[in-house]
Amino acid sequence: MDRIADYFGCGKVEKVRGDMCCNFSTAKFIEIYEIVIPFFEKYKLKGSKALNYSLFKEAVILVKKKNI
């Protein structure tokens, strides 16, 4: 799982509940906008995760527009 952060070139992976689950996180807005969002646009999520991502992406776009 540590290779996820290496793949993106940003963020960090934290293990939760032993080795059964982990979280990827990045606090830098530019990394979310330029790296994470394009990844999930290319590799679509399915089910309830897709809806959550869609709302998250809308929020990121609104923040980006506000900061221009």
PyMOL commands that place a pseudoatom at each C-alpha (Angstrom):
pseudoatom trace, name=CA, resn=MET, resi=1, chain=A, elem=C, hetatm=0, pos=[0.000, 0.000, 0.000]
pseudoatom trace, name=CA, resn=ASP, resi=2, chain=A, elem=C, hetatm=0, pos=[2.931, 2.337, 0.537]
pseudoatom trace, name=CA, resn=ARG, resi=3, chain=A, elem=C, hetatm=0, pos=[3.436, 2.304, -3.216]
pseudoatom trace, name=CA, resn=ILE, resi=4, chain=A, elem=C, hetatm=0, pos=[0.246, 4.367, -3.643]
pseudoatom trace, name=CA, resn=ALA, resi=5, chain=A, elem=C, hetatm=0, pos=[1.977, 7.498, -2.346]
pseudoatom trace, name=CA, resn=ASP, resi=6, chain=A, elem=C, hetatm=0, pos=[5.005, 6.645, -4.502]
pseudoatom trace, name=CA, resn=TYR, resi=7, chain=A, elem=C, hetatm=0, pos=[2.749, 6.285, -7.562]
pseudoatom trace, name=CA, resn=PHE, resi=8, chain=A, elem=C, hetatm=0, pos=[1.077, 9.645, -7.003]
pseudoatom trace, name=CA, resn=GLY, resi=9, chain=A, elem=C, hetatm=0, pos=[4.304, 11.318, -5.933]
pseudoatom trace, name=CA, resn=CYS, resi=10, chain=A, elem=C, hetatm=0, pos=[2.490, 12.973, -3.056]
pseudoatom trace, name=CA, resn=GLY, resi=11, chain=A, elem=C, hetatm=0, pos=[0.594, 12.294, 0.141]
pseudoatom trace, name=CA, resn=LYS, resi=12, chain=A, elem=C, hetatm=0, pos=[1.035, 9.536, 2.682]
pseudoatom trace, name=CA, resn=VAL, resi=13, chain=A, elem=C, hetatm=0, pos=[-0.523, 6.200, 3.528]
pseudoatom trace, name=CA, resn=GLU, resi=14, chain=A, elem=C, hetatm=0, pos=[-1.514, 5.388, 7.100]
pseudoatom trace, name=CA, resn=LYS, resi=15, chain=A, elem=C, hetatm=0, pos=[-2.467, 1.905, 8.241]
pseudoatom trace, name=CA, resn=VAL, resi=16, chain=A, elem=C, hetatm=0, pos=[-5.733, 1.573, 10.124]
pseudoatom trace, name=CA, resn=ARG, resi=17, chain=A, elem=C, hetatm=0, pos=[-6.718, -1.516, 12.109]
pseudoatom trace, name=CA, resn=GLY, resi=18, chain=A, elem=C, hetatm=0, pos=[-3.492, -3.419, 11.504]
pseudoatom trace, name=CA, resn=ASP, resi=19, chain=A, elem=C, hetatm=0, pos=[-2.853, -4.380, 7.897]
pseudoatom trace, name=CA, resn=MET, resi=20, chain=A, elem=C, hetatm=0, pos=[-6.503, -4.753, 6.857]
pseudoatom trace, name=CA, resn=CYS, resi=21, chain=A, elem=C, hetatm=0, pos=[-7.213, -1.129, 5.971]
pseudoatom trace, name=CA, resn=CYS, resi=22, chain=A, elem=C, hetatm=0, pos=[-5.334, 2.046, 5.139]
pseudoatom trace, name=CA, resn=ASN, resi=23, chain=A, elem=C, hetatm=0, pos=[-5.983, 5.685, 4.309]
pseudoatom trace, name=CA, resn=PHE, resi=24, chain=A, elem=C, hetatm=0, pos=[-4.267, 7.807, 1.675]
pseudoatom trace, name=CA, resn=SER, resi=25, chain=A, elem=C, hetatm=0, pos=[-4.170, 11.503, 2.427]
pseudoatom trace, name=CA, resn=THR, resi=26, chain=A, elem=C, hetatm=0, pos=[-2.679, 14.707, 1.142]
pseudoatom trace, name=CA, resn=ALA, resi=27, chain=A, elem=C, hetatm=0, pos=[-3.214, 18.131, 2.632]
pseudoatom trace, name=CA, resn=LYS, resi=28, chain=A, elem=C, hetatm=0, pos=[-2.011, 20.137, -0.363]
pseudoatom trace, name=CA, resn=PHE, resi=29, chain=A, elem=C, hetatm=0, pos=[-4.864, 21.430, -2.475]
pseudoatom trace, name=CA, resn=ILE, resi=30, chain=A, elem=C, hetatm=0, pos=[-2.748, 21.561, -5.635]
pseudoatom trace, name=CA, resn=GLU, resi=31, chain=A, elem=C, hetatm=0, pos=[-1.967, 17.826, -5.308]
pseudoatom trace, name=CA, resn=ILE, resi=32, chain=A, elem=C, hetatm=0, pos=[-5.642, 17.017, -4.989]
pseudoatom trace, name=CA, resn=TYR, resi=33, chain=A, elem=C, hetatm=0, pos=[-6.529, 19.199, -7.979]
pseudoatom trace, name=CA, resn=GLU, resi=34, chain=A, elem=C, hetatm=0, pos=[-3.673, 18.238, -10.297]
pseudoatom trace, name=CA, resn=ILE, resi=35, chain=A, elem=C, hetatm=0, pos=[-2.962, 14.601, -9.320]
pseudoatom trace, name=CA, resn=VAL, resi=36, chain=A, elem=C, hetatm=0, pos=[-5.782, 12.903, -7.410]
pseudoatom trace, name=CA, resn=ILE, resi=37, chain=A, elem=C, hetatm=0, pos=[-8.782, 14.293, -9.351]
pseudoatom trace, name=CA, resn=PRO, resi=38, chain=A, elem=C, hetatm=0, pos=[-7.298, 13.451, -12.797]
pseudoatom trace, name=CA, resn=PHE, resi=39, chain=A, elem=C, hetatm=0, pos=[-6.520, 9.905, -11.592]
pseudoatom trace, name=CA, resn=PHE, resi=40, chain=A, elem=C, hetatm=0, pos=[-10.136, 9.261, -10.602]
pseudoatom trace, name=CA, resn=GLU, resi=41, chain=A, elem=C, hetatm=0, pos=[-11.383, 10.870, -13.786]
pseudoatom trace, name=CA, resn=LYS, resi=42, chain=A, elem=C, hetatm=0, pos=[-9.360, 8.303, -15.719]
pseudoatom trace, name=CA, resn=TYR, resi=43, chain=A, elem=C, hetatm=0, pos=[-10.090, 5.341, -13.408]
pseudoatom trace, name=CA, resn=LYS, resi=44, chain=A, elem=C, hetatm=0, pos=[-13.748, 5.745, -12.423]
pseudoatom trace, name=CA, resn=LEU, resi=45, chain=A, elem=C, hetatm=0, pos=[-15.102, 4.669, -9.053]
pseudoatom trace, name=CA, resn=LYS, resi=46, chain=A, elem=C, hetatm=0, pos=[-18.316, 2.666, -8.839]
pseudoatom trace, name=CA, resn=GLY, resi=47, chain=A, elem=C, hetatm=0, pos=[-21.284, 2.526, -6.494]
pseudoatom trace, name=CA, resn=SER, resi=48, chain=A, elem=C, hetatm=0, pos=[-21.589, 4.822, -3.500]
pseudoatom trace, name=CA, resn=LYS, resi=49, chain=A, elem=C, hetatm=0, pos=[-17.917, 5.777, -3.762]
pseudoatom trace, name=CA, resn=ALA, resi=50, chain=A, elem=C, hetatm=0, pos=[-18.640, 7.324, -7.181]
pseudoatom trace, name=CA, resn=LEU, resi=51, chain=A, elem=C, hetatm=0, pos=[-21.310, 9.589, -5.682]
pseudoatom trace, name=CA, resn=ASN, resi=52, chain=A, elem=C, hetatm=0, pos=[-19.024, 10.618, -2.819]
pseudoatom trace, name=CA, resn=TYR, resi=53, chain=A, elem=C, hetatm=0, pos=[-16.225, 11.345, -5.283]
pseudoatom trace, name=CA, resn=SER, resi=54, chain=A, elem=C, hetatm=0, pos=[-18.545, 13.399, -7.495]
pseudoatom trace, name=CA, resn=LEU, resi=55, chain=A, elem=C, hetatm=0, pos=[-19.506, 15.635, -4.566]
pseudoatom trace, name=CA, resn=PHE, resi=56, chain=A, elem=C, hetatm=0, pos=[-15.865, 15.905, -3.472]
pseudoatom trace, name=CA, resn=LYS, resi=57, chain=A, elem=C, hetatm=0, pos=[-14.789, 16.878, -6.995]
pseudoatom trace, name=CA, resn=GLU, resi=58, chain=A, elem=C, hetatm=0, pos=[-17.489, 19.567, -7.190]
pseudoatom trace, name=CA, resn=ALA, resi=59, chain=A, elem=C, hetatm=0, pos=[-16.238, 21.023, -3.895]
pseudoatom trace, name=CA, resn=VAL, resi=60, chain=A, elem=C, hetatm=0, pos=[-12.639, 21.040, -5.155]
pseudoatom trace, name=CA, resn=ILE, resi=61, chain=A, elem=C, hetatm=0, pos=[-13.682, 22.806, -8.363]
pseudoatom trace, name=CA, resn=LEU, resi=62, chain=A, elem=C, hetatm=0, pos=[-15.637, 25.434, -6.399]
pseudoatom trace, name=CA, resn=VAL, resi=63, chain=A, elem=C, hetatm=0, pos=[-12.632, 26.118, -4.171]
pseudoatom trace, name=CA, resn=LYS, resi=64, chain=A, elem=C, hetatm=0, pos=[-10.363, 26.357, -7.207]
pseudoatom trace, name=CA, resn=LYS, resi=65, chain=A, elem=C, hetatm=0, pos=[-12.717, 28.874, -8.906]
pseudoatom trace, name=CA, resn=LYS, resi=66, chain=A, elem=C, hetatm=0, pos=[-12.922, 30.947, -5.727]
pseudoatom trace, name=CA, resn=ASN, resi=67, chain=A, elem=C, hetatm=0, pos=[-9.133, 31.160, -5.483]
pseudoatom trace, name=CA, resn=ILE, resi=68, chain=A, elem=C, hetatm=0, pos=[-8.541, 32.263, -9.086]
for i in range(1, 68): cmd.bond("trace and resi %d" % i, "trace and resi %d" % (i + 1))
show_as sticks, trace
zoom trace
